[in-house]
Each structure stands twice: as structure tokens, then as C-alpha cells.
Amino acid sequence: MLWIEKYRPRSFDEIIGQEKVVERLKHFASSRAVPHLVLAGPPGTGKSVSVECLARELYREHAEENLTIIPTSDLFSLGKKFLEGEERYSHLYRAEESLLSNFKRIIREYSSLRPLDAEFKLMAFEGASSLPREAQQALRRIMERSSRTCRFIYCTSHPSAVIPAIASRCLPVFFSPIPDPLVESHLQAICTAEARGGCLVREDQIGLLVAAARGDLRKAVMLLQVLAESGPGANLLSISMTETDQVATAAFSAIRAGDVQAARRRLETLQIEYGLSGREVLGALGDVVRRDFNDPRIACALAETDWVLGHCQNEYLQLNTLVSRIAREAGNVRRPG
């Protein structure tokens, strides 16, 4: 069993590092006055699990029936293929209609269903930043019509992607990265619980996992399980490196080899195929630079590009410029011909 599920919080008291958020959600549950919500914060900070705990606090044994979770990232990346494979949508899905039409029908149907032994139900959208603008416009109208029977909750790492028409109807709740000491104590508690099963992870390795997680508790627990199951000879760097980290590492390796064009193609891959914003690409590249080539001139180039990205229209152009500048600072640009 995955440890992220085994040690997933089942109540508000088990959520760590989000005391103010938990206090507010507890108040909503006790007063039974829940507004529409936008839960915003980095991945792995407790947004989705807080929705589940809120449902349990509100509905007790009827929590599952009164909570609908829509995985919007999967829905809009896979399209109709996702709907065709989901049995719970089979009675609403129409193959001859567009994805957006099917989405609106499903949301209208689920939001209009009478809640079970409650005044209203909850509908949560995981990865709400993946919702196209047209879908959000449709949701705005549905929210207005079904506010008596349903409360809408948008979970997102990018709150700016939620259109103003929806954001203005929701109360924003912000989740901060989990502090490193809390992440470390949580990992140590898991190690203690798993010691009977042979979980052998050294103290210094836990510290490295905490640093790699950077406030993402889910990532920290996943890395801990992988490390524990890989044995004492496991490479912590390869374990903690995500697929996007690998692409960023390959891009920087190309820069150091003087192949600017290859580096630019890899960074564009992060934006186009992986959907990272310019600043997210910059962050991934910055992690590689700090680890492999910690030079103050390159740090200045990264900082200046970060500022420019907040004041420009073309992120591709600015990242391409950054690649050329880093290659120049490293003194290893490949000359044509």
C-alpha cells in the first residue's frame, strides 16, 4: 500500500502545518455555513485532504455521498477518453457531443442532485487551473443556479488561472508550504511506525529528503517509501529527481556543452509538453544550477530573468535569452561553422 494513502489524514486534527486554515474550515463545519471556496497553495500542502476532512466533519457517515470530486486535470488532458472510461459518468456521457458540452451536463446534473440528509453538498475541482476559460464561464452560471444545493470548491496551485467571475464568488483560503521541521518529524514518525516492517532510513537521509521535498509533504512521504524499498545503496539524487527535473538537467548539460539550440529545445519542451510556466521552468533550471554549477554570475542572470518574466509577454523569448547568457557566462558557447 502506498504510504501517502496509508498515512493520509482522516480528520482535521491529523493535518499538519496548516493551523489557521484548519481553524477556519472547522468553523465552517461547526456553523454549517460553507461558502464557495478557492483553496490555493503549492502541491502537497493539504488542499484535497482538507476538502475530504471538511466533508467528513459536515456529513459524517454520508460524506462520500455528499462530496463529488472532479479531477479536472485528467478530464481536460485526456478529453472524451477520460469520460468514456469513467463508469460514474456513463449515464450522462454523449459521444456525439463536445467535451465541453459533456462537462457542463455532468456538472449541472451533479450540482442539482439533492444532498443526502444535508442542506447542501460539496463539489470540488482538483487542479482547477486546468479548467479552460469556456468551462469556467459555464461554471459561473451553474454556481448561480445551484447555490442552494451545492457549494463549489476550487483546489489549485495557480489561483491566477481562476477567472475573476468565479474568484469573486469564492472565499480564498491559502495553504503555505509545510515547514521543514514538521516534514522531518512526520517522516520520522512514519519510520518509527514502519520499523517493524524493516524501514531502514538513516537520519541524514531524512534530512536530504526534507530538503528535496521543499514543503511538499506528499512528495516527502513518496520519496521516503521509495528510499526505504530501494535499500541502503539507493541514489538519493536519482530518487528525488522528477521527470521535469531530468529535462532541466539535460538542458543545463547542453548549455555547458555549448549546444545552445538543444538547451532551448529542452526548455521549450518543459513549457509545451509539460505545461510549466516560464517561472516554473526558471525554478527547475535554478535548482540544477545551484546543484551543479553554483556561480554568482549565473545566479544574477536567473534573478534578472525572474524579474523580467513578471513584466513581459513572451516567456519563450526571455528563456531563450537566458540560455544564451548562461552559456556566455560559463564561457563555453559553441561557435557556428
Sequence and secondary structure as in RCSB ss.txt:
>XXXX:A:sequence
MLWIEKYRPRSFDEIIGQEKVVERLKHFASSRAVPHLVLAGPPGTGKSVSVECLARELYREHAEENLTIIPTSDL
FSLGKKFLEGEERYSHLYRAEESLLSNFKRIIREYSSLRPLDAEFKLMAFEGASSLPREAQQALRRIMERSSRTC
RFIYCTSHPSAVIPAIASRCLPVFFSPIPDPLVESHLQAICTAEARGGCLVREDQIGLLVAAARGDLRKAVMLLQ
VLAESGPGANLLSISMTETDQVATAAFSAIRAGDVQAARRRLETLQIEYGLSGREVLGALGDVVRRDFNDPRIAC
ALAETDWVLGHCQNEYLQLNTLVSRIAREAGNVRRPG
>XXXX:A:secstr
  HHHHT   SGGG  S HHHHHHHHHHHHHT    EEEE  TTSSHHHHHHHHHHHHHGGGTTTTEEEEEHHHH
HHHTHHHHHH GGGTTT  TTS HHHHHHHHHHHHHHS  SSSS EEEEEETGGGS HHHHHHHHHHHHHTTTTE
EEEEEES GGGS HHHHTTSEEEE     HHHHHHHHHHHHHHHGGGT    HHHHHHHHHHHTT HHHHHHHHH
HHHHH TT  HHHHH  HHHHHHHHHHHHHHTT HHHHHHHHHHHHHTS   HHHHHHHHHHHHHHH   HHHHH
HHHHHHHHHTT S HHHHHHHHHHHHHHHTT      
